[in-house]
Amino acid sequence: MRIEKAKISNDYFVKKIRALEKRVKKLENILEEKVLQETFTVDEICDSYNISRSTFDRYRKAGLKVSQSGRNGKIMVKKSEVEKYLKNTKNG
């Protein structure tokens, strides 16, 4: 009887854990989509802010944070980083 209760208890927790794992996976996917929506290529940033590539490169040298996968990988920029950089340079 006691073993049966423990088994039922364990089954209950296993089901709850699996349900939570599914929810976490869904949230991770949503978050990843959101991050991708806010991440742009250098050309997209230059077009959006009407700046040249050389201006972008100056911003980058001066501290604009970018992501680059590998040495020759595509440079990606979060729009929030550009906004933060421009705000800081304007105030500084």
Phi and psi in degrees as a GROMACS rama.xvg file:
@    title "Ramachandran Plot"
@    xaxis  label "Phi"
@    yaxis  label "Psi"
@TYPE xy
-66.6892  -38.5763  ARG-2
-65.1541  -39.5346  ILE-3
-61.501  -42.5891  GLU-4
-64.0285  -40.5114  LYS-5
-64.7  -39.8201  ALA-6
-65.2565  -43.8519  LYS-7
-62.6494  -42.2869  ILE-8
-61.0552  -45.8141  SER-9
-63.5039  -42.6744  ASN-10
-60.1366  -40.9577  ASP-11
-60.342  -46.7751  TYR-12
-69.2104  -35.948  PHE-13
-62.3855  -43.3936  VAL-14
-62.9921  -42.3614  LYS-15
-64.3024  -42.2015  LYS-16
-63.7629  -43.3203  ILE-17
-62.5746  -40.7532  ARG-18
-63.1294  -41.5891  ALA-19
-65.5121  -39.1804  LEU-20
-60.7506  -41.12  GLU-21
-63.1787  -42.7379  LYS-22
-64.4715  -41.7774  ARG-23
-62.4824  -43.0315  VAL-24
-60.7458  -42.9542  LYS-25
-62.274  -44.0968  LYS-26
-64.2299  -38.7402  LEU-27
-61.6572  -41.9768  GLU-28
-64.4624  -42.4973  ASN-29
-61.9973  -45.1774  ILE-30
-62.5753  -42.2291  LEU-31
-62.3907  -42.4446  GLU-32
-61.368  -42.8494  GLU-33
-62.1976  -44.6224  LYS-34
-63.1524  -42.5077  VAL-35
-64.6872  -33.4699  LEU-36
-68.1982  -26.0202  GLN-37
-97.2227  1.65414  GLU-38
-106.775  132.761  THR-39
-129.995  159.085  PHE-40
-77.303  168.374  THR-41
-60.6056  -44.2542  VAL-42
-60.8057  -40.7429  ASP-43
-65.1302  -39.5151  GLU-44
-65.7315  -45.1009  ILE-45
-60.3583  -41.6002  CYS-46
-67.0497  -44.341  ASP-47
-63.1286  -40.2511  SER-48
-101.145  5.31302  TYR-49
52.7883  50.9005  ASN-50
-122.447  157.701  ILE-51
-83.2621  167.61  SER-52
-65.2062  -36.7859  ARG-53
-66.114  -35.8952  SER-54
-64.4034  -43.5713  THR-55
-58.5403  -45.0172  PHE-56
-61.9121  -36.9369  ASP-57
-64.9504  -43.2613  ARG-58
-58.1422  -43.188  TYR-59
-64.2155  -44.306  ARG-60
-63.7543  -31.9938  LYS-61
-83.3197  -3.7027  ALA-62
128.18  2.05642  GLY-63
-64.426  126.87  LEU-64
-82.1059  130.869  LYS-65
-131.944  166.664  VAL-66
-116.593  139.427  SER-67
-144.417  121.965  GLN-68
-86.725  102.245  SER-69
85  170.041  GLY-70
-61.6503  -42.2499  ARG-71
-111.115  22.0594  ASN-72
-75.4328  167.187  GLY-73
-67.1494  135.655  LYS-74
-86.8837  126.407  ILE-75
-120.966  146.956  MET-76
-133.204  133.904  VAL-77
-81.4329  134.332  LYS-78
-58.4629  -35.9648  LYS-79
-63.1769  -33.969  SER-80
-67.9091  -39.6195  GLU-81
-64.3651  -45.602  VAL-82
-60.0924  -44.7971  GLU-83
-63.4534  -43.3414  LYS-84
-62.4623  -47.592  TYR-85
-64.5459  -37.9222  LEU-86
-64.6192  -44.1522  LYS-87
-67.7215  -37.9692  ASN-88
-73.6676  -31.0689  THR-89
-70.4397  -39.9024  LYS-90
-80.8548  -24.3922  ASN-91
